[in-house]
């Protein structure tokens, strides 16, 4: 009897876990699309409306575009890995180098942005 009563809880927990993974995947997409929008603003719009040297802004725009592409691609790969692990009743940790990579990329783009905005 105990197994019959716990079955709905297990199914509900599994459903919640899959939905949480789906929300996380969508967050990777939103972050990627936001970075791509920033890349257009920095790389095309700002140099087009301001009297500035274009290449530094284009470089920053390319950096934001690359990080945006990374977020979307990594999110898709991560979603697949999580789905496979959940189907086996397991969990897969992200690559431990990921936070460091994202921090370095974010700090570099942030510093470049500060230099371009206030330099």
N, C-alpha and C positions, 0 to 999 in steps of 0.2 A: 504494500500500500504506500509506503514512504516513497518508493520510486515513482509511482503514478502521480503523487502530489508534487514532487519536485520537477517533473517533466515540463509543466508550463513555465516554471521559473527559469529552467535551463534554456528553453526556447526563447523566452523573453530576453534573457541576458545575451544570448547569441544575436538576436535581432538588434538589441541596443548597441552591441559591439560593432556589428556591421554598419549600422547607421552612423555611429561615431566615426568610424573609418571613412565613410563616405563624406561626412562633413569636413573631415581633415583634408581629404582629397580636394574638395571644393575650395578650401582655404588656400591650398597650394596654387590652384588656378587663379583665385582672386588676387593673390600676391603677385603671381606672374603677370597677369594682365595689368595690374597697377604699375609694375616696373616697366612694362612695355609702353604704357601711356606716358610715364615720366620720360622714357627714352625719346619719344616723339617731341615732347615739350622741350627737353634740353637739347636734343640733337638737331631739331629742325626749326621749331617755332622761335625759340629765343634768338638764335643767330639770324633768323629771317626778319625779326622786328627790331633788333637792337644793333647798334653800331659796334660790333665786337669781332674779334678774330674768331673765325668759325671753328677751326680744328679742335680747340680744347672742349668746346661744347659738343661737337660731334663725337669726340672721344668719350666724354661722359655719357652721352646718349647711347653709344655703342655698349658701354659698360652696363648701363641699366637694361638694355635690350638683352644682353647675354645673361644677366642674372634672371631676367624675366623668363627667358627660354629655359634656363636651368630649373627654375621653380616648377614650370609646367611639366617638363620632361621627368624630373625627379618625382614629382607628385604622382605621375602615372605609374612609374616603376614601383614606387613605394606602395601604391594602392594594390597593384598586382601581388606584391610580396605579402602584404597583410592579408589579402583575400585567401591566398594559398595557405598561409600559416593558420588562419582561423578555421579553414576547412579541415585542417588536421588537428584542431584543438590546441594550437600553439600560438606563440607570439614571436614576432621577429623584430629585433632591435634595429634601429637605423645604424648606419655606419658611424662609428664614434668620431670620425674626422669631420663629419658634416657640420656640427656646430662651429668648429674652428674655421672651416672654409667659409661659411656664411658670415661669421663675425669679421674675418679678414676682408672679404669682399664688401661687406656693408660699411666697414670703417674706411676702406679705400675710397669707395664711391662717396661716402659722406664727406671725407676730407677734400676730395676733388670738388664736390659741390660747394663746400665752404669757400675754397679758394676762388672758384669762378663767381660766386655771388658777392663775396666781400673783397676780392683781390683787385 
